[in-house]
Amino acid sequence: MRTLVAGAPCSGKTTVARLLREAHGRNAVDCDYEIGRLNGGVWPDDFDVKNHVLLPQVLHAATVSDDILLFNGYTPLVYVQRLRRAGFRIVLLDVSDEELLRRHAQRLAEEGWTNVEWFETNKADVEELRATGWIDHTISGSAPPEQVATALLRVHSVPAFPSA
């Protein structure tokens, strides 16, 4: 099965991907990690390099796997459409604005960084994805990570049909 897990920053994608890899032995790929790895271990400063050079490499590598949970925040719609054609189902981790802002503040306090300055842009990106009608499932990212992981595994285990 192939699943793209989308969600705003701080929706729990990295946490759940790590849990699925470490506790469940699943092929759960965090696009942000892979982008940094391909860029010599550092996050790219250039938006175009990230989205038009590195991200396509990560997505292409994902399409050769028959069993993958691919986690990414912003994915240009043209790439989402390609993933759907390659048999990926799309799952959205949905979290309220209030909870996302709380998590951004927590990230800043605990890790010393946040990307809350992109909050409104990220909201618009999620709404743009919703408007396509391509989201196959929505899961509450506000639930505890183990519950989110269990829900994702349930969705992921059901065979999907390629769609246009």
C-alpha positions in Angstrom: 0.0 0.0 0.0 1.1 3.6 -0.6 0.0 6.5 1.5 0.8 10.2 1.5 0.3 11.7 4.9 -0.2 15.5 4.7 -0.6 18.1 7.3 0.4 21.5 8.5 3.7 22.0 10.4 3.2 20.8 14.0 0.4 18.4 13.0 2.4 15.4 14.2 3.8 14.1 11.0 7.4 13.7 12.2 6.4 12.2 15.5 4.0 9.7 14.0 6.5 8.7 11.2 9.2 8.1 13.8 6.7 6.0 15.9 5.7 3.9 12.9 9.4 3.2 12.0 10.6 2.5 15.5 7.7 0.8 17.2 6.0 -0.8 14.3 8.8 -1.4 11.8 7.0 0.4 9.0 8.5 2.1 6.0 7.6 5.6 7.1 9.5 8.3 5.3 9.7 11.9 6.5 10.1 14.1 3.4 11.7 16.9 5.4 14.4 14.6 6.8 15.1 13.2 3.3 15.3 16.7 1.8 17.9 17.7 4.4 19.8 14.4 3.8 19.9 15.0 0.0 21.1 18.6 0.7 24.1 17.5 2.7 22.4 17.4 6.0 21.1 20.9 6.0 17.7 22.4 5.2 17.8 24.2 1.8 17.6 28.0 1.9 16.2 28.1 -1.6 12.5 27.3 -1.8 12.8 26.4 -5.5 15.7 24.0 -4.8 13.6 22.4 -2.1 10.4 22.0 -4.1 11.6 21.6 -7.6 14.9 19.7 -7.2 15.0 17.8 -3.9 11.3 17.1 -3.2 10.8 15.5 -6.7 13.8 13.2 -5.9 12.2 12.1 -2.6 8.8 11.6 -4.3 10.3 9.6 -7.1 12.1 7.3 -4.7 8.8 6.8 -2.8 6.9 5.7 -6.0 9.2 2.6 -6.4 8.1 1.3 -3.0 5.0 -1.0 -2.8 4.6 -0.3 0.9 5.3 3.2 2.1 3.8 5.8 4.4 5.2 9.1 3.0 4.9 12.1 5.4 5.1 15.7 4.0 3.7 19.1 4.8 3.6 21.2 1.6 3.5 19.2 -1.6 2.7 21.1 -4.8 -0.6 19.8 -6.2 1.0 18.6 -9.4 3.1 16.2 -7.3 0.1 15.1 -5.2 -1.7 14.3 -8.5 1.3 12.2 -9.7 1.3 10.3 -6.4 -2.4 9.6 -6.7 -1.8 8.3 -10.2 0.9 6.1 -8.8 -1.6 4.5 -6.4 -1.1 6.6 -3.3 -4.0 7.4 -1.1 -4.0 10.8 0.6 -4.5 11.2 4.3 -4.7 14.5 6.1 -3.7 15.0 9.7 -6.2 17.6 10.8 -5.4 19.8 13.8 -7.2 22.9 15.0 -5.5 26.3 14.6 -5.4 26.7 18.4 -3.6 23.4 18.8 -1.2 24.1 16.0 -0.3 27.4 17.6 0.2 25.7 21.0 2.5 23.2 19.4 4.5 25.9 17.6 5.0 27.6 21.0 6.1 24.3 22.5 8.5 23.6 19.6 10.1 27.0 20.1 10.4 26.5 23.9 11.8 22.9 23.6 13.7 23.0 20.3 14.6 26.7 19.9 12.9 27.1 16.5 9.5 27.4 14.9 8.1 28.2 11.5 5.0 29.8 12.8 5.6 32.7 10.4 4.3 30.4 7.7 1.1 29.6 9.6 -1.4 31.4 7.3 0.4 30.1 4.2 0.3 26.6 5.6 -3.4 26.9 6.3 -4.1 28.0 2.8 -2.0 25.1 1.4 -4.2 22.6 3.4 -7.4 24.3 2.2 -6.1 24.1 -1.4 -5.5 20.4 -1.0 -9.0 20.0 0.5 -10.6 21.8 -2.4 -9.2 19.2 -4.9 -11.3 16.5 -3.4 -8.2 14.2 -3.4 -8.1 13.6 0.4 -9.2 10.0 0.9 -9.2 10.1 4.7 -8.9 12.7 7.5 -7.4 11.7 10.8 -7.3 13.9 13.9 -3.7 14.8 14.5 -4.8 16.1 18.0 -5.1 12.5 19.3 -2.1 10.9 21.0 0.6 9.8 18.6 -0.1 6.1 19.1 -3.8 6.5 18.3 -2.9 8.5 15.2 -0.4 5.7 14.2 -3.0 3.0 14.7 -5.6 4.9 12.6 -3.0 5.4 9.9 -2.1 1.8 9.8 -5.8 0.9 9.5 -6.2 3.2 6.5 -2.9 2.1 5.0 -3.7 -1.6 5.2 -6.9 -1.3 3.0 -6.0 -1.8 -0.7 -6.3 1.4 -2.8 -7.2 1.8 -6.4 -5.2 4.1 -8.6 -7.1 7.2 -9.5 -6.6 10.1 -11.8 
